Amino acid sequence: MSLVNTHIVLETKRFFLRELTLNDEDFLYEVLSDPLTMQYYPSPKNREETRQWLDRALGQYRESGHWLWAVCSRATGDPVGQCGLIHQVVNGQSKLEIGYLIARRYWGRGYATEAAIACREYAFKILQRPQVISLIHPDNLASRRVAEKVGMTLESEILWRERQVSACCYTVRNPQLTTGSR
Ligand SMILES: CC(C)(COP(=O)(O)OP(=O)(O)OC[C@H]1O[C@@H](n2cnc3c(N)ncnc32)[C@H](O)[C@@H]1OP(=O)(O)O)[C@@H](O)C(=O)NCCC(=O)NCCS
């Protein structure tokens, strides 16, 4: 495993979260081209769309310092999925969303929950955000369960304008901060 020039952002018991790099294209393609993994997204991604996803990640790291990060096994260094913090606009308000996608072969091992809890803590302790959300397709029960395990509760159902679908808006507030709604 080579971690030279790798920007590690977070560590958990089983994982480190690092910025995606151009070397992750094949792994990303495995995840993003899988129809089951992408069933609640507009569509699975082809190679070109995978590269656009990666470009977006690299741009967002430069602009805001965060987006989806690679979730990597501490034991092997290999990526198992993505999890991170994404800017969203909900009903005209700027929000920070915890997003997660795990490669299908690793589902059901608590990976998304472990990574998402670390991202929640990063948003609260490092970024000092008063709350974080997750926007989830109502039928995506696995994702809704992850949100619950991260301590989130269902706050509202909204029309997600970017995708023109309804989405459940799960929220958890920062216990260290009592006011504000960013
Ligand atoms: C959602 C996703 C990230 C979960 O990853 P994961 O690592 O398997 O999640 P975890 O193991 O931490 O937790 C999954 C939970 O959902 C539950 N679950 C899984 N499928 C379920 C279903 N069909 N109905 C209800 N609960 C379900 C699991 O039992 C587990 O809960 P438990 O610990 O109480 O038993 C993964 O399925 C995925 O990548 N899906 C495709 C991308 C996606 O939809 N991302 C979310 C976009 S909002």
The ligand as an SDF file (V2000), in Angstrom:
LIG
                    3D

 48 50  0  0  0  0  0  0  0  0999 V2000
  -26.8270    2.2610    1.9040 C   0  0  0  0  0  0  0  0  0  0  0  0
  -25.4420    1.6270    2.0010 C   0  0  0  0  0  0  0  0  0  0  0  0
  -24.3730    2.7230    1.9520 C   0  0  0  0  0  0  0  0  0  0  0  0
  -25.3320    0.8760    3.3340 C   0  0  0  0  0  0  0  0  0  0  0  0
  -23.9910    0.4010    3.4670 O   0  0  0  0  0  0  0  0  0  0  0  0
  -23.6200   -0.7470    4.5310 P   0  0  0  0  0  0  0  0  0  0  0  0
  -22.1610   -0.6760    4.7740 O   0  0  0  0  0  0  0  0  0  0  0  0
  -24.1980   -2.0310    4.0580 O   0  0  0  0  0  0  0  0  0  0  0  0
  -24.4550   -0.2230    5.8020 O   0  0  0  0  0  0  0  0  0  0  0  0
  -24.3710   -0.7760    7.3090 P   0  0  0  0  0  0  0  0  0  0  0  0
  -23.9230   -2.1980    7.2860 O   0  0  0  0  0  0  0  0  0  0  0  0
  -23.6040    0.2090    8.1190 O   0  0  0  0  0  0  0  0  0  0  0  0
  -25.9020   -0.6700    7.7830 O   0  0  0  0  0  0  0  0  0  0  0  0
  -26.9430   -1.1250    6.9370 C   0  0  0  0  0  0  0  0  0  0  0  0
  -28.2110   -1.2860    7.7580 C   0  0  0  0  0  0  0  0  0  0  0  0
  -29.3270   -1.3460    6.8750 O   0  0  0  0  0  0  0  0  0  0  0  0
  -30.0450   -2.5390    7.1050 C   0  0  0  0  0  0  0  0  0  0  0  0
  -30.6380   -2.9440    5.8400 N   0  0  0  0  0  0  0  0  0  0  0  0
  -30.0060   -3.3630    4.7300 C   0  0  0  0  0  0  0  0  0  0  0  0
  -30.9060   -3.6030    3.7610 N   0  0  0  0  0  0  0  0  0  0  0  0
  -32.1140   -3.2900    4.2720 C   0  0  0  0  0  0  0  0  0  0  0  0
  -33.4420   -3.3310    3.7720 C   0  0  0  0  0  0  0  0  0  0  0  0
  -33.6870   -3.7190    2.5180 N   0  0  0  0  0  0  0  0  0  0  0  0
  -34.4550   -2.9620    4.5890 N   0  0  0  0  0  0  0  0  0  0  0  0
  -34.2210   -2.5440    5.8500 C   0  0  0  0  0  0  0  0  0  0  0  0
  -32.9700   -2.4870    6.3900 N   0  0  0  0  0  0  0  0  0  0  0  0
  -31.9470   -2.8590    5.6030 C   0  0  0  0  0  0  0  0  0  0  0  0
  -29.0000   -3.5010    7.6260 C   0  0  0  0  0  0  0  0  0  0  0  0
  -29.6070   -4.6050    8.3020 O   0  0  0  0  0  0  0  0  0  0  0  0
  -28.2220   -2.5730    8.5690 C   0  0  0  0  0  0  0  0  0  0  0  0
  -28.9460   -2.2900    9.7500 O   0  0  0  0  0  0  0  0  0  0  0  0
  -28.6560   -3.0780   11.1490 P   0  0  0  0  0  0  0  0  0  0  0  0
  -27.1960   -2.8290   11.4980 O   0  0  0  0  0  0  0  0  0  0  0  0
  -29.6060   -2.4710   12.1180 O   0  0  0  0  0  0  0  0  0  0  0  0
  -28.9060   -4.5440   10.8780 O   0  0  0  0  0  0  0  0  0  0  0  0
  -25.1940    0.6050    0.8430 C   0  0  0  0  0  0  0  0  0  0  0  0
  -26.2860   -0.2800    0.7800 O   0  0  0  0  0  0  0  0  0  0  0  0
  -25.0060    1.2900   -0.4820 C   0  0  0  0  0  0  0  0  0  0  0  0
  -23.9020    1.6760   -0.8590 O   0  0  0  0  0  0  0  0  0  0  0  0
  -26.1130    1.4440   -1.2360 N   0  0  0  0  0  0  0  0  0  0  0  0
  -26.0330    2.0720   -2.5550 C   0  0  0  0  0  0  0  0  0  0  0  0
  -25.7150    3.5650   -2.5050 C   0  0  0  0  0  0  0  0  0  0  0  0
  -26.7520    4.3280   -1.6920 C   0  0  0  0  0  0  0  0  0  0  0  0
  -27.9580    4.0920   -1.8400 O   0  0  0  0  0  0  0  0  0  0  0  0
  -26.2680    5.2470   -0.8660 N   0  0  0  0  0  0  0  0  0  0  0  0
  -27.1150    6.0600   -0.0540 C   0  0  0  0  0  0  0  0  0  0  0  0
  -27.6580    7.1860   -0.8400 C   0  0  0  0  0  0  0  0  0  0  0  0
  -28.7540    8.1930    0.1540 S   0  0  0  0  0  0  0  0  0  0  0  0
  1  2  1  0
  2  3  1  0
  2  4  1  0
  2 36  1  0
  4  5  1  0
  5  6  1  0
  6  7  2  0
  6  8  1  0
  6  9  1  0
  9 10  1  0
 10 11  2  0
 10 12  1  0
 10 13  1  0
 13 14  1  0
 14 15  1  0
 15 16  1  0
 15 30  1  0
 16 17  1  0
 17 18  1  0
 17 28  1  0
 18 19  1  0
 18 27  1  0
 19 20  2  0
 20 21  1  0
 21 22  1  0
 21 27  2  0
 22 23  1  0
 22 24  2  0
 24 25  1  0
 25 26  2  0
 26 27  1  0
 28 29  1  0
 28 30  1  0
 30 31  1  0
 31 32  1  0
 32 33  2  0
 32 34  1  0
 32 35  1  0
 36 37  1  0
 36 38  1  0
 38 39  2  0
 38 40  1  0
 40 41  1  0
 41 42  1  0
 42 43  1  0
 43 44  2  0
 43 45  1  0
 45 46  1  0
 46 47  1  0
 47 48  1  0
M  END
$$$$
